Amino acid sequence: MTLSSRIEAVETSRTVRFTSLIEKLRAEGRRILNFAVGEPEYATPAPIVAATRAAMEDGNTRYGPVAGLAGLRSALGASFDGWGPENIIITNGSKQLLYSVFQVLLDPGDEVILPNPHWVSFSQQIRLAGGRPVLVDTLRHQLDRQAIAAAVSPATRAILVNSPNNPTGAVYPPPDLAWIARLACDRGLWVIADEAYEYFVYDGLEHRSLFVHEALRSRLVVVRSFSKSYSMTGFRVGFGAGPEGLIRALAKLQSHLTGNVCTFAQYGAMAALDLDPSVIQDWRRDLDIKREIAFDSASRLFDCIRPQGAFYLFPDISSRLQRGETAEDFAAYLLNEAGVAVVPGEAFGADRHIRISYAVPEATLVEGLERMAACLG
Ligand SMILES: Cc1ncc(COP(=O)(O)O)c(C=O)c1O
């Protein structure tokens, strides 16, 4: 079959591929503990489900405005001082927003600086838009200012900053974010700030959005999502905040791509904004405990950097690899021998690492880590 060179140039999401393998083993009757998940285990809070159901019953089951429901855009716009509904677009998850952002910003050959390791879809989506991802290694998971500055070229169009980070769990300190904002302003670059894990920061840290840098706002797009924040991954509601011209361009693309996001799901998202903040605080506390458990055990097995955000560990497994063995081989070994699923680092541009998600029930976490320890000796 001949397909377009565009689709041939990208890889299937490896996290998705691994999920199929897990399903296959489960179908064979194996009890697999899944640390490969990219979502919190919590049930979607009842008020969100109730509002969604009520929206359906009230007949909100038809096409809606392409850029999102006015009420939702207004509520979100109000949280960005100086911006309003015209600065917001609702998208089918932040994944589709990112796809659209690259389509709208990049011309063929344009470069996007991508701190590495990076979330699996960034580089593929940049390629789908005809752009070139320029991977810049991080230093112990933190931004390497010198390397980023050196990577800026006449073709650079944007820098992508994902904090809290998937897969490393790193949270970038405010001075580094301020430096990125300055660099982008000086060099006329866009900043794409993926803040999908904004609520999941620990050690008394607070999430700091790049939005605080006023001078950057004309070239900033903030990418956020209801998925992880409110345990709504299946609803597929994300949103972008940015300058009006960019939002209009994104809406133009969306009008030809998907049209509006599922109307009743957006009513659920509106209810999420009114949720008692203690719900998320409780989740954060629970994840913090699991982070300690996971970090304690995993650092006895691998070289591990303590994450400060999101819900992942990203250990360096070099000391465990036999000659010629890859992280994918190692993940397959863990899956087959220990019945524990992790994501191999190749998916994130780091082939000597694995990603462990600790957003699983505590008993599963403890048992999985014990199984890993027993298997690795
Ligand atoms: C860093 C990051 N950005 C964006 C997404 C996309 O999430 P969603 O499309 O559910 O909003 C994910 C999902 O795993 C992610 O990890």
Ligand as a Chemical Component Dictionary entry (heavy atoms), coordinates in Angstrom:
data_LIG
# 
_chem_comp.id                   LIG 
_chem_comp.type                 NON-POLYMER 
_chem_comp.pdbx_formal_charge   0 
_chem_comp.three_letter_code    LIG 
# 
loop_
_chem_comp_atom.comp_id 
_chem_comp_atom.atom_id 
_chem_comp_atom.alt_atom_id 
_chem_comp_atom.type_symbol 
_chem_comp_atom.charge 
_chem_comp_atom.model_Cartn_x 
_chem_comp_atom.model_Cartn_y 
_chem_comp_atom.model_Cartn_z 
_chem_comp_atom.pdbx_ordinal 
LIG C1 C1 C 0 2.931  16.405 28.389 1  
LIG C2 C2 C 0 1.622  16.029 27.817 2  
LIG N1 N1 N 0 0.983  16.895 27.029 3  
LIG C3 C3 C 0 -0.204 16.605 26.479 4  
LIG C4 C4 C 0 -0.809 15.385 26.701 5  
LIG C5 C5 C 0 -2.129 15.110 26.045 6  
LIG O1 O1 O 0 -3.150 14.957 26.948 7  
LIG P1 P1 P 0 -4.683 15.175 26.541 8  
LIG O2 O2 O 0 -4.758 15.111 25.056 9  
LIG O3 O3 O 0 -5.416 14.088 27.206 10 
LIG O4 O4 O 0 -5.041 16.547 27.029 11 
LIG C6 C6 C 0 -0.181 14.431 27.507 12 
LIG C7 C7 C 0 -0.796 13.102 27.718 13 
LIG O5 O5 O 0 -0.202 12.184 28.180 14 
LIG C8 C8 C 0 1.066  14.775 28.082 15 
LIG O6 O6 O 0 1.704  13.900 28.859 16 
# 
loop_
_chem_comp_bond.comp_id 
_chem_comp_bond.atom_id_1 
_chem_comp_bond.atom_id_2 
_chem_comp_bond.value_order 
_chem_comp_bond.pdbx_ordinal 
LIG C1 C2 SING 1  
LIG C2 N1 SING 2  
LIG C2 C8 DOUB 3  
LIG N1 C3 DOUB 4  
LIG C3 C4 SING 5  
LIG C4 C5 SING 6  
LIG C4 C6 DOUB 7  
LIG C5 O1 SING 8  
LIG O1 P1 SING 9  
LIG P1 O2 DOUB 10 
LIG P1 O3 SING 11 
LIG P1 O4 SING 12 
LIG C6 C7 SING 13 
LIG C6 C8 SING 14 
LIG C7 O5 DOUB 15 
LIG C8 O6 SING 16 
# 
